[in-house]
Structure formats: C-alpha cells, structure tokens
Amino acid sequence: MNKSINYRKDHRTTEQFEKDIRCRTNKERFLIELFIKECEYHSRLIRIENNGVDNSGQFMQKSNCNADYSYTHDGKVNLLEVKCSPVSHKCTFKVYNLQQYIKQEASILLFYGVGKIDKDPSKIDYKNTRWAIIVPEKIQQMLDEHEPYKEYLFGNKICIKIVQAEYDRYFQSCKLESAHVHIN
C-alpha cells in the first residue's frame, strides 16, 4: 500500500518537505557508502543497487515504502532500508514502515550515535557511531514487544522507541572499524 504525499509530508510545507527529501537522500547515500567501506575493510564484497525509488533525492508524486536498496553478498540478494539516529541511547521507528519491511523481508541498516548530520553527513561522529543490521524477524519482535505511540517529531505518526538497554535483544552493535576512511 502506498501512502499519500500528504501523509508523508505531515506538518511540513511543500518546500520544506522537498528540502528534507534531498537532505535525507544525501544522508542515506553517505551512510550506504560508509557501509560499503566497512564491508571492504572486513574483506566482504557486496554490491548495492537502488530499490523502490531511484534514491536521487528528487521529489516524486508517487512513492512507496519499499526498502531503499538491495545488496548482494555471497550471491544472495537482500533488501535493505537505511535508518539512523543522531543519539546512541534510543532509536525511534515508524510502525507502518516496519510492517512494510517485514512484508518485503527487508532488513534495516541502522546507524546510531551519528550526531546531527541531516544538513552535512560529513560531520558524522565517527568515534561514537555504531551500526547494525536488524533482520525482519527482529523487526517483528520489536513490534510485538513495544507499545506504539504518536511521535510529534515524526509528524504525529505511530512509532515505537527502542532504548539502548534493549539493543542486544534486537541486533548486534558494530563499531565503525573503517572510521579512518572518511567519505567526502
């Protein structure tokens, strides 16, 4: 099911919404490049391709909740949605989106502790940034174990919040080992 532009735009003006799309796309592209560097650092070769939309950052009237990317590792194709949290102590997720990832059998590539990188991803906090992959079964477990609530910062959409004390239950945290390789 596709969500309307008005649902996605929530309380933002059209201009702000379009700007946010460009910033978010730029940030996600940066994080995907960081993930590729991390895999290369660990001698894991992967191939990343766009999935769902073109990930150009251009405003599109028609949208979907398909995972952002597909990646191939050891001949197996997997779907991957990029998410990030500026802080280390919690991560907030929209329930509807999580449900869509489960239906697609998509995993979440999560970066947290990144700092405020919306406007300039190169300002990422390499020292505190951690990353993880959350598989669909663990996404479902998160949904089962958390009470949904309306989150103003996410346009009053229904969300769940995962706190740091719970991370080990849902994913294995990884330190950025390739942090010395800065991405421009």
N, C-alpha and C positions, 0 to 999 in steps of 0.2 A: 504494500500500500504506500502510495506517495503522499507526503504531507504537503499541504498548500504553502505557497510562498508566504502568506500572511501568518501561518503557524510558525514557520521558520524565522520570519522577520521579527515576531513578537512585538516588543515595545519600541523598536528602533525605527528611525526614519529610513527611507529607501537609500539615501546617500550613505548613512552610517552602516546599513546592512551590507551594501556593496563594498564599502571600505573594509568592513570586518571580514567579508569573504576573502578579499585579496590578502589581508594580513594573516588569516588562519591558514590559507593555502600556502603562503610563503613559509609560515612556521612549520607546517606539516612536511613540506618538501625538505626543509632543513633537517627535521628530525629523521626523515627517511634516509637522507644522505648520512646522517650520523649513525643510524642503524647499519647501513651498508658498510661504513668504515669499521664499525665494531665487529661485524661479521668477518671482514677481511683481516682484521687484527687477530682474530681467532682462527684464521685459515679456513673459514666457512664461506664457500662461494654461493651466493644467492643471486637471483635475477628478480628485479622488481618491475612491475608493469602497472599502469593505471587500470583501475577497475571502477565501475559505477559511472563516474564522470571523467572529464579529461584532466582534472586537477590543475587547470590553468589559472584559476582564480578569477575568471570572468563570470559575471552574473549570468545565470541561466534561469529562464522562466520555469523550465521543467526540471525537477530534482527528484532524487530518490534517497533511500537510506542504505544503499549498497556500500559495502566496505570500500575504502579508498583505493586499496592496492591489492594486487595478487603478487605473491612471491613464490619462486620455485627454489627448492633446496633438495638436493639428492633426488631429483626427478619428480618430486611431489609438489603439486600446486596447492597453495593455501591462500585464503583470503585474509586480509589484514586491515584493520581500522586503526588509525593513528589518534591517540589521545594524550593529553599532557595536563599536568597540574603544576602551577607555579610553586607550590609548597610541598614539603615532604610529609607532613603529618596527616593529610587527608586527600582523597580523590572523590570527586562528585561525577556521577554519570546519569544521563537521561534514560529513564526506564524504557521508553518506546524504542530508542536506538539500541539498547542492549537486547531487547526482544528481537529486533530485526537481525542483529548479528548472530544470534542463536539460530534463527531460521536459515540463515545463509551458511551456517557452520564456519563463521568468520571468527578469528581471534582478534584481540586488541593488543596493539603495540603501545604500551604505556610508558611515558616518561614522566617522572615526578621530581620535584625539587629543582625545577629548571630555572626558577626566578621569573621575573616579568619580561617575557620575550615576545609578546604579541606584536610590538612595533619593530623590534630588531632581534631576530633569533640569534645573531652572533653574540649577543650579550648573555647567552646561556651560562648558568652557574655550573661549570664543568666539575668543580670539586664536589658539589652536593647532588648533582643529577644522578638518578638511578633509572634503570629501565627494566621492563619485564614484559613477558607475553602472557596474556590471560586467555586461556583456551575456552571454547564455548561451554564446556561442562562447568567450569569455574564461574563463568558469567552467570549461568543458570543458578548456581549455588549462591552467588551474591544476591541475586533477585529473591531467592527463596528465604534468605536469612536476614533481609533488611526491610524495614518499614519505609515505603515510599512517602515522599513529602513534596510540597511545591517549593521550588527554589527560585527566588526573585532574580538572582544573578544569572539564571539560565532561562530568563523570560517566563517565569512562573510555570515552567514545565515540571512534570512529575519526575523526581530524581531519587537516587539513593546515594548515600555517602559511606565510603569505606575509610576507616581510620587506620593509622599506621600499625596499631597493635593487632590488626586483623590481616595485614598484608600476607603473612606467611601462610594463611589459610587458603588464599586465592592465587598466589603467584610467588615465584622465586625472584627476589630482587637481584639485580646485577649492577655492579659499579661500572662506570664508563672507563674501561681499560684503555681505550684509544683516545682518551681525553687530550693527549698531547697533540693529536691530529686535529687542529682547528679547521672548521669549514668556513669558507667565505661565502 
